[in-house]
Amino acid sequence: MHAFVLSGSFGLENVSRVELPTPKPGHGQLAVRVRAASLNYRDLLITRGWYNPKLNMPAAFGSDLAGEVIAVGPGVSRFQVGDRVTGCFFPGWTDGPVTDTKVKSSLGDGWQPGALSQEVVLPEEGLVASPSCLTDEECATLPCAALTAWNALFEQSAIMPGETVLTLGTGGVSLFALQFAKAAGAKVMITSSQSDKLERAAKLGADVGINYSTEPNWDGPVCEHTGGIGADHVIELGGAGTMATSIRAVKRGGVISLIGVLSGLGQIDPMPILMRSIRLQGIFVGSRAMFERMNRAIEMHNIKPVIGRVFPFEETPAALAYMESGSHFGKIVIRVS
Ligand SMILES: NC(=O)c1ccc[n+]([C@@H]2O[C@H](COP(=O)([O-])OP(=O)(O)OC[C@H]3O[C@@H](n4cnc5c(N)ncnc54)[C@H](OP(=O)(O)O)[C@@H]3O)[C@@H](O)[C@H]2O)c1
């Protein structure tokens, strides 16, 4: 079986296809033929060496996969051969609060199988049944981006109908936040560097689109569209470069879910956070139980993940380069087998 790994040193030019022994499931494990995988910004950070500069090579990468069970090990009871399954980002975080041990189980950062593999072996506890209303390519978009947006809006917070949500950019997490918040009856404001992407976001239900290239002080339009109050909840994906503006854009007593670092790392001024009683919450994907709750909502609201582009397996390095170009809208999917 073939997999894409990072070999030698960091850089997209070192992402190569290798032949690996076909893994066999042990006790409590099952083998999955991967049909589709999706890329996350994290995969770019990993391959560029910005996520973990000490990563051991060769390193598997890719956290999000969907496929079919092709073999089960002894003691497996949750799935059988032929079932359609989707992997969890943290196979070891089934339920309950986050712990150090649970987050150490994350897929695709070198030590675990990566999603860019034709076959993987995973613990049965680290998989969910794929929603029947979605294709494997759509299911592959869910484990990281969708679950992170879900966790921010409904697990660590409770968005109410009529509340206002601001989400940054038109990448994977942001568009899931848009779709989930709309399903919950919220008013959604979204930013983008490109007007055509804002038009596409409007077709998905975005109530307000703000071009952050032409409107660098986008907190102004957010306040205008919320009666001068600010957004109830900000899905903060930019990190240090956007945080000060997000703090101005959120209402007094509102919530900022700190999720991404698209604009890089740096200092954040704590004063306005405490003076305006803002709740700043870090979000790190989520558990299998959250994933299952999210999938019920996806089925009930018939939410279709937004796939910007699908690449064939052999073009995985090109898919990473496409992500780096920032041209995408929503998720980038790899058709594996
Ligand atoms: N904490 C977690 O559990 C978790 C989970 C998933 C992702 N993340 C993080 O969340 C971020 C987004 O991930 P993703 O996978 O959704 O990325 P993505 O799909 O690659 O989204 C990138 C998009 O974000 C927008 N963007 C880029 N720079 C921006 C900036 N400075 N300000 C505002 N928007 C900007 C651009 O949209 P436009 O072209 O529309 O401008 C770009 O196309 C990344 O930092 C990722 O590492 C964290």
The ligand as a Tripos MOL2 file, in Angstrom:
@<TRIPOS>MOLECULE
LIG
   48    52     1     0     0
SMALL
NO_CHARGES

@<TRIPOS>ATOM
      1 N1         -7.5390   24.8370   17.1120 N.am      1 LIG1
      2 C1         -7.9500   23.8450   16.3340 C.2       1 LIG1
      3 O1         -8.4120   22.8030   16.7780 O.2       1 LIG1
      4 C2         -7.8870   24.0490   14.8530 C.ar      1 LIG1
      5 C3         -8.6130   23.1950   14.0100 C.ar      1 LIG1
      6 C4         -8.6180   23.4590   12.6410 C.ar      1 LIG1
      7 C5         -7.8840   24.5440   12.1650 C.ar      1 LIG1
      8 N2         -7.1710   25.3250   13.0170 N.ar      1 LIG1
      9 C6         -6.4490   26.4890   12.5660 C.3       1 LIG1
     10 O2         -7.4390   27.3950   12.0580 O.3       1 LIG1
     11 C7         -6.9040   28.1190   10.9620 C.3       1 LIG1
     12 C8         -7.7830   27.8830    9.7500 C.3       1 LIG1
     13 O3         -7.6470   26.5280    9.3820 O.3       1 LIG1
     14 P1         -8.3360   25.9900    8.0560 P.3       1 LIG1
     15 O4         -7.9360   24.5600    7.9330 O.co2     1 LIG1
     16 O5         -9.7720   26.3640    8.0410 O.co2     1 LIG1
     17 O6         -7.5420   26.8500    6.9780 O.3       1 LIG1
     18 P2         -7.8010   27.0540    5.4540 P.3       1 LIG1
     19 O7         -8.9200   26.1960    4.9920 O.co2     1 LIG1
     20 O8         -6.4980   26.9380    4.7670 O.co2     1 LIG1
     21 O9         -8.2960   28.5720    5.4040 O.3       1 LIG1
     22 C9         -7.4620   29.5750    4.9670 C.3       1 LIG1
     23 C10        -8.2870   30.8060    4.6460 C.3       1 LIG1
     24 O10        -8.3030   31.6740    5.7430 O.3       1 LIG1
     25 C11        -8.2770   33.0110    5.3030 C.3       1 LIG1
     26 N3         -7.1450   33.7480    5.8680 N.ar      1 LIG1
     27 C12        -5.8440   33.6040    5.6240 C.ar      1 LIG1
     28 N4         -5.1360   34.5110    6.3120 N.ar      1 LIG1
     29 C13        -6.0280   35.2350    6.9980 C.ar      1 LIG1
     30 C14        -5.9320   36.3210    7.8630 C.ar      1 LIG1
     31 N5         -4.7570   36.8700    8.1770 N.pl3     1 LIG1
     32 N6         -7.0690   36.8230    8.3910 N.ar      1 LIG1
     33 C15        -8.2640   36.2920    8.0890 C.ar      1 LIG1
     34 N7         -8.4250   35.2650    7.2570 N.ar      1 LIG1
     35 C16        -7.3150   34.7430    6.7290 C.ar      1 LIG1
     36 C17        -8.1910   32.9800    3.8030 C.3       1 LIG1
     37 O11        -9.5280   33.1730    3.3450 O.3       1 LIG1
     38 P3         -9.8640   34.2680    2.2210 P.3       1 LIG1
     39 O12        -9.1880   33.7610    0.9750 O.co2     1 LIG1
     40 O13       -11.3270   34.2520    2.1730 O.co2     1 LIG1
     41 O14        -9.2930   35.5680    2.6780 O.co2     1 LIG1
     42 C18        -7.6790   31.5870    3.5260 C.3       1 LIG1
     43 O15        -8.1130   31.0890    2.2770 O.3       1 LIG1
     44 C19        -5.4710   27.6400   10.8000 C.3       1 LIG1
     45 O16        -4.6090   28.4800   11.5270 O.3       1 LIG1
     46 C20        -5.4840   26.2600   11.4280 C.3       1 LIG1
     47 O17        -4.2210   25.8570   11.8820 O.3       1 LIG1
     48 C21        -7.1590   25.0790   14.3470 C.ar      1 LIG1
@<TRIPOS>BOND
     1     1     2 1
     2     2     3 2
     3     2     4 1
     4     4     5 ar
     5     4    48 ar
     6     5     6 ar
     7     6     7 ar
     8     7     8 ar
     9     8     9 1
    10     8    48 ar
    11     9    10 1
    12     9    46 1
    13    10    11 1
    14    11    12 1
    15    11    44 1
    16    12    13 1
    17    13    14 1
    18    14    15 2
    19    14    16 1
    20    14    17 1
    21    17    18 1
    22    18    19 2
    23    18    20 1
    24    18    21 1
    25    21    22 1
    26    22    23 1
    27    23    24 1
    28    23    42 1
    29    24    25 1
    30    25    26 1
    31    25    36 1
    32    26    27 ar
    33    26    35 ar
    34    27    28 ar
    35    28    29 ar
    36    29    30 ar
    37    29    35 ar
    38    30    31 1
    39    30    32 ar
    40    32    33 ar
    41    33    34 ar
    42    34    35 ar
    43    36    37 1
    44    36    42 1
    45    37    38 1
    46    38    39 2
    47    38    40 1
    48    38    41 1
    49    42    43 1
    50    44    45 1
    51    44    46 1
    52    46    47 1
@<TRIPOS>SUBSTRUCTURE
     1 LIG1         1 GROUP 0 **** ****
